[in-house]
Amino acid sequence: MTSSRIQLGAFDAKLRRRTALRWPEGALGPEVRVELVEGASDLLLLDHTPSRRFSGREPVHQSLMIELSAPLEEALAAGAPPAGRPLTWRRLVYRAGTERVTYQATAAMGSIVLLEMRGDAVALQLELRLVAELDVEGVGSRQLDGVVLVPVA
């Protein structure tokens, strides 16, 4: 089995407070749109689309949505210092592709760790090994690693 490593440092990160993923009945197929609904926790949204100018071909868009088990605010308010505090998640969806989804995972093993506050953002260390359910190009497992800055203001 092959594997690819993806550095998350180049991903744009956002936090949607009190938002959850609405899971469709049955399986989440690549043609099914993931709906966001009001929820009790927070949703991390990470997106990356490299420039076509550098690759010379159609860029691969990557999207990672992680529904946290508890609001991020709770981890930040749980006492100082927050560094090293692990965060748990309920669900995640990773999708990649150019014009259509060619890779999808809705399960992963690994960790998300709260590193520190940096101004109006929180630094999170992610180390996730995705469990693919759709792999059109035979990429194999994907490892997502890196520190992302998530604006919280």
N, C-alpha and C positions, 0 to 999 in steps of 0.2 A: 504494500500500500504506500502511495506517495503522500507527501505532506508539504504544506507551504506555510511560511511564517509571514504574518502581516503585522507591521508596526502601526500602532494606533495613534502615534504622535501627530500624524498629518491629518487625522480625522477632525471634523468640526463637531463639537459637543454642545448639546443643549440639555436642559432639565425642564421637563414639563411636570409641574407640581399637581398632585391629586389627579393623576392620569393613569389609566390601566389599558392593557391590550385586550380587545374583545376577540375571544377565540371563536372561530366559526364552528358550526356543527360538523363533526367528522374531522378529517385531516385538513391542514392548512396547505393547499396546493399552491404552486408558483403563480397561478393566475388569480388567486384570491387576494384581494386587497386587505391589508391589516387595518382594522379600525381601532381608533383611540376613543376611549370613553372616560367619563368621570370615574375616579377610583379613590381608594383610601390611601394609596401610596404615591410614589413618584416614578416617572419614566425617564430613563436616560436615552437620548437619541444621538447616535454617532453616525455621521455620513462622510463619505469621501468619493470625489470624482476627480481623478487626475486630469491634467490638461492634455488635450489631443495634440497640442503643439509639441510636447516633449516625446510622446510615444509614437506619433506618426500614424496612429490607428484609432479606431473608436475606443474611447476610454471605458474602463470597467467601473461602473458605479457600485459602491459598497454601502450597505446600510445595516446598522446594528441597533436594535431596540431592546432595552433591558428594563423590565418592570421590577423595581426593587420590592423587597418584602415589607419594608417600612419606609416612611418618608425620610429623606436625607437629613432633614432638619432634626429628627430624633437622634441620629448618630452624631450630629454636630453639637447637640445640646446635652449629650450623655455625660459630659464632664471633660475637663481638659486633662491632658492633651488628647486630641482625637487621633494623632498619628498612630498608624498600625491597626486601627480598628477595622475588622472585616465587615463587609456589607454582604447581605444575602439577597438573592433574587427569586422571584416567583416564576417568571417566564422570560424567554428571550427569543428574538427572531433575527437571524443574520441572512441577508440576501445579497447576491452579487450577480452582475450581468451587464450586458451592453444594452441591447434593445429589449431583451427578455431575460427573465431570471434563469441563470444557468447553474447556480449553486444556492442551496438553502439549508439552513440548520435551525432547529427549534430546541435543541438541547446542547448543553456544554458542561464540561468539567473544568474546574479551576477556581480562581478567586478574584475578588474585587476588594481592594484595600484602600481605605481612606488615609492619605498621606499627610496633608496639611491644607490650611487655608492660605491662599495666595491672593491677597487683596479681596476682590469680589468674586473669586472663583475658588473652587475646591479641587485639589489635585488628587486623582484616583489612579492607582496602579491596577491594571487589568492583566490577568494571565488566564486566558480561556482556550481550551481545546474544543473545537466544535465537533458535534456529531452530525454528519451530513445525512440528510434524507433525500436530497436532490443534488446530483453531481453529474451534469450532462457532459462535461469535458474530462471527467476522470481525474480531477485534481487530488482527491483524497482528503484526508483530514486537514483542517486549517487551524493554525495556532495564532491567536490574537494576543499581542503583547504590547505594553507600553503605558506611559503616563499620559492621561488626558486632563485638561483643565476644563472644568464644568462651571460656567457662570452661575452664581446663585443669587445675585442681587436683583 
